[in-house]
Amino acid sequence: MTAADTSESTPLSTENQAMGPAKAEPHGVDWWHEVKSIALLILAVLAFHSFVAKPFYIPSESMMPVLLKGDRLVVSKFPYGWSYVSPSFHPLPFIKGRIFGRLPERGDIVIVSPQNRREDYIKRVIGLPGDILEVRGGQVILNGVPVPQKVLKPIRIPVDGNAPCPPLQFPGARVEGRDGKTYCQLPVRQETLPNGRTYVTIDMGPSSLDWYGPIRVPPHHLFLMGDNRDNSADSRAPLEENGLGGPVPWEAIGGRAEFITFSLDGDSSWNPATWLHAFRSGRAGNSLRPRSVSAAK
């Protein structure tokens, strides 16, 4: 029994000796592996921003009342195909055409990159290729037919750091509510496009932007306007005034606005205790797709 035990254990002992002492695991950071991982992550994020969707910040009042300065929203990149402005940082010069291109619909809210500037604007599609478009006394006329407008009850927007209701832009609009808060009371109209898309615009009265055209929208171009009709650098405004200078090529469209993720009132400070109170209530999740007449009724 003892001899058998010895003969059975001998090979195990020999094998252990042949293997020698266990090698120590290498220590330290594999920097090349870490750099590759970070680079792949950055490329994945850029690809998602360029071809699928990206966040967008509203920096102005040109799309009030549907969008307020301080809103954060999601812009989808694929509905109209891709063009030279699709990469997140617009590194490319103008290139004619789109990949899997499709025209926006009237009423869509789109991101546009003017050819003379490396920045994004957000506007609403009003005119399509071939349309004869003009504006008379603030009313849009498409192909000789006035776009229906309906005067609505004035809306009230709370005054805050990102919506200060400046007197030069909204003269006499500041009012005190029964709750003791200050509001920006604005005259609004509901506008309905030929395809049934409807939305609300702000019209403060006569302005230089109330008269335009008539012009024919060229092939593969779009005529864009802001909902804050008297305060929007859109297709009606010349390039010298930071406008779009007329219809824009469809290659300049970077995507479609989908919904608001959150909104900040601009009244926060360096103190983290003020950050939570800076969120505007009731705006997160609001869809930016225009309603149809049937859905609005």
C-alpha positions in Angstrom: 0.0 0.0 0.0 2.9 2.3 0.9 4.8 1.4 -2.2 1.8 1.9 -4.4 1.2 5.3 -2.9 4.8 6.3 -3.5 4.8 5.2 -7.2 1.6 7.1 -7.8 2.9 10.3 -6.3 6.3 10.3 -8.0 5.0 11.5 -11.5 3.2 14.3 -9.9 6.3 15.5 -8.1 8.4 15.2 -11.3 5.8 17.2 -13.3 5.8 20.0 -10.7 9.5 20.2 -10.8 9.5 20.3 -14.6 7.1 23.1 -14.6 9.4 25.1 -12.4 8.3 28.1 -10.2 5.1 29.9 -11.3 5.7 33.0 -13.3 4.7 36.3 -11.7 1.8 38.2 -13.3 2.9 41.4 -15.0 2.1 44.6 -13.1 1.4 48.1 -14.4 -1.0 49.7 -17.0 -1.1 48.7 -20.6 -1.2 52.3 -21.9 -1.5 51.4 -25.5 -4.6 49.3 -24.8 -6.1 52.1 -22.8 -5.4 54.7 -25.6 -7.0 52.4 -28.2 -10.1 51.8 -26.0 -10.6 55.6 -25.5 -10.0 56.3 -29.2 -12.6 53.6 -30.2 -15.1 55.1 -27.7 -14.6 58.6 -29.2 -15.1 57.3 -32.7 -18.2 55.5 -31.7 -19.7 58.7 -30.1 -18.8 60.8 -33.2 -20.3 58.2 -35.5 -23.5 58.2 -33.5 -23.6 62.0 -33.5 -22.9 62.1 -37.2 -25.2 59.4 -38.5 -27.9 58.7 -35.9 -28.7 61.6 -33.4 -27.1 64.3 -31.4 -28.1 66.8 -28.7 -28.7 70.4 -29.5 -28.9 73.5 -27.4 -31.3 76.4 -28.2 -29.3 79.6 -28.0 -31.9 82.2 -29.1 -35.6 83.2 -29.2 -36.1 82.7 -32.9 -38.3 79.6 -32.5 -40.5 80.8 -29.7 -43.0 79.8 -28.5 -42.4 76.1 -29.3 -38.7 76.4 -28.3 -37.2 78.6 -25.6 -33.6 79.7 -25.1 -32.2 77.1 -22.7 -34.0 74.1 -24.2 -32.0 71.0 -24.8 -33.3 68.6 -27.5 -32.5 65.6 -29.7 -31.9 66.0 -33.4 -32.1 62.9 -35.5 -29.6 62.7 -38.4 -31.1 60.0 -40.7 -34.6 61.1 -41.7 -33.3 63.1 -44.8 -30.2 61.1 -45.5 -26.7 62.4 -45.0 -24.7 65.3 -46.5 -21.5 67.2 -46.0 -22.9 68.8 -42.8 -23.7 65.5 -41.2 -20.4 65.1 -39.4 -20.7 66.6 -35.9 -18.0 69.3 -36.4 -18.8 70.2 -40.1 -15.1 69.7 -41.3 -16.1 69.4 -45.0 -16.6 72.1 -47.7 -19.8 72.2 -49.6 -20.5 68.9 -51.4 -23.5 68.7 -53.7 -26.0 65.9 -53.1 -27.1 63.7 -50.2 -26.7 60.0 -49.5 -30.2 58.3 -49.3 -31.6 61.8 -49.5 -35.2 62.6 -48.9 -36.8 66.1 -48.7 -38.2 67.3 -45.4 -42.0 67.8 -45.1 -43.6 71.2 -44.7 -43.7 72.1 -41.0 -40.6 70.0 -39.9 -38.3 71.7 -37.6 -34.8 71.3 -39.0 -31.1 72.1 -38.2 -29.4 74.1 -41.0 -25.8 75.1 -41.4 -25.4 78.3 -43.5 -22.6 78.0 -46.1 -21.0 81.2 -44.9 -20.8 80.2 -41.3 -19.7 77.2 -39.2 -22.7 77.2 -36.9 -26.2 75.6 -36.8 -29.5 77.4 -37.0 -32.9 75.8 -36.2 -35.9 76.8 -38.3 -39.2 75.4 -39.7 -39.6 74.2 -43.3 -42.2 76.4 -45.1 -41.4 76.2 -48.8 -40.4 73.2 -50.9 -38.6 73.1 -54.3 -40.8 74.7 -57.0 -43.0 76.6 -54.6 -43.7 80.3 -55.3 -43.5 81.9 -51.9 -44.1 85.4 -50.6 -44.9 87.1 -47.4 -47.4 90.0 -47.3 -48.2 91.8 -44.1 -46.8 88.9 -42.1 -48.9 86.3 -43.9 -47.2 83.5 -45.9 -48.6 83.0 -49.4 -47.7 79.7 -51.0 -48.4 79.2 -54.7 -50.8 82.1 -54.7 -52.8 80.8 -51.7 -52.6 82.5 -48.3 -51.6 80.1 -45.6 -54.5 80.1 -43.1 -53.9 82.0 -39.8 -56.1 81.9 -36.7 -55.6 84.5 -33.9 -55.3 82.7 -30.5 -55.5 83.9 -27.0 -52.1 85.4 -26.0 -49.8 83.1 -24.2 -47.8 83.8 -21.1 -44.2 82.6 -20.7 -42.5 82.9 -17.3 -39.7 85.5 -17.3 -36.3 84.1 -16.3 -32.7 84.4 -17.1 -33.0 82.6 -20.5 -36.4 84.2 -21.3 -36.0 87.8 -20.1 -38.7 89.3 -22.4 -36.5 92.1 -23.6 -38.4 95.4 -24.3 -36.8 95.9 -27.7 -38.0 92.5 -28.9 -41.3 92.3 -27.0 -42.3 95.9 -26.2 -45.0 96.1 -23.5 -45.2 92.3 -23.1 -44.2 92.1 -19.4 -47.1 91.5 -17.1 -47.6 90.5 -13.5 -49.6 87.3 -12.8 -52.0 86.7 -10.0 -49.3 84.5 -8.5 -47.0 87.5 -8.2 -44.6 86.3 -10.9 -43.6 88.2 -14.0 -44.7 86.8 -17.4 -44.0 87.6 -21.0 -47.5 87.9 -22.6 -47.3 87.4 -26.4 -49.8 87.6 -29.2 -49.9 84.3 -31.2 -51.4 82.9 -34.3 -52.0 79.3 -35.4 -50.7 78.7 -38.9 -51.8 75.7 -41.0 -49.7 74.6 -44.0 -51.2 72.9 -47.1 -50.3 69.4 -45.8 -52.3 70.0 -42.7 -49.3 70.6 -40.4 -50.2 73.3 -37.8 -48.1 75.2 -35.2 -48.2 78.5 -33.3 -46.2 81.6 -34.3 -45.5 84.9 -32.5 -46.4 88.2 -34.3 -45.7 91.4 -32.5 -46.9 93.6 -35.3 -45.5 95.3 -38.4 -41.8 94.6 -39.1 -39.4 94.6 -42.0 -39.6 90.8 -42.2 -43.4 91.0 -42.9 -42.8 91.6 -46.6 -40.8 89.3 -48.8 -40.8 88.0 -52.4 -42.4 86.6 -54.4 -39.7 84.1 -55.2 -39.6 80.6 -56.7 -37.8 78.1 -54.5 -35.1 76.5 -56.7 -34.7 72.7 -57.2 -33.2 71.0 -54.1 -33.7 74.1 -52.0 -35.9 74.8 -49.0 -37.4 78.0 -47.6 -37.1 78.2 -43.8 -38.7 80.5 -41.3 -38.6 80.9 -37.5 -41.8 80.8 -35.5 -40.9 84.1 -33.8 -41.7 85.8 -37.0 -40.5 89.3 -36.2 -37.2 88.1 -34.6 -35.7 85.4 -36.7 -32.7 85.4 -39.0 -34.2 83.0 -41.5 -34.6 82.8 -45.3 -36.2 86.2 -45.4 -33.1 87.9 -43.9 -30.0 88.7 -45.9 -26.7 87.1 -45.2 -25.3 90.6 -44.1 -27.8 90.5 -41.2 -26.8 86.9 -40.3 -29.9 85.5 -42.0 -30.0 82.6 -44.4 -30.2 84.9 -47.5 -33.1 83.1 -49.2 -33.8 79.4 -49.9 -31.1 77.1 -48.6 -29.7 74.0 -50.5 -31.0 70.8 -49.0 -27.4 69.7 -48.4 -27.3 72.3 -45.6 -29.9 70.5 -43.6 -28.3 68.6 -40.8 -31.2 66.8 -39.2 -34.8 66.9 -37.8 -35.6 68.1 -34.2 -37.5 65.4 -32.4 -38.2 66.2 -28.7 -37.0 68.3 -25.8 -34.8 66.4 -23.2 -34.7 69.2 -20.6 -34.7 72.9 -20.2 -32.8 75.4 -18.0 -34.0 78.8 -17.0 -30.5 80.4 -16.9 -30.8 81.5 -13.3 -28.4 78.9 -11.8 -24.9 79.9 -10.5 -21.7 78.1 -9.5 -23.5 76.9 -6.4 -24.7 73.3 -7.0 -27.7 74.0 -4.7 -29.1 76.2 -7.5 -28.8 73.7 -10.3 -31.9 71.7 -9.5 -34.0 74.8 -9.3 -32.8 75.8 -12.8 -34.8 73.1 -14.5 -37.9 74.3 -16.1 -40.9 72.1 -15.3 -43.2 70.7 -17.9 -40.8 70.9 -20.9 -38.9 67.6 -20.8 -40.2 65.1 -23.3 -42.3 67.6 -25.4 -42.4 66.4 -29.0 -41.3 68.9 -31.7 -43.1 67.2 -34.5 -45.9 69.5 -35.7 -49.5 68.3 -35.3 -51.9 67.8 -38.2 -55.2 69.5 -38.4 -57.1 66.3 -37.6 -54.9 65.7 -34.5 -55.3 69.4 -33.4 -59.1 69.3 -33.4 
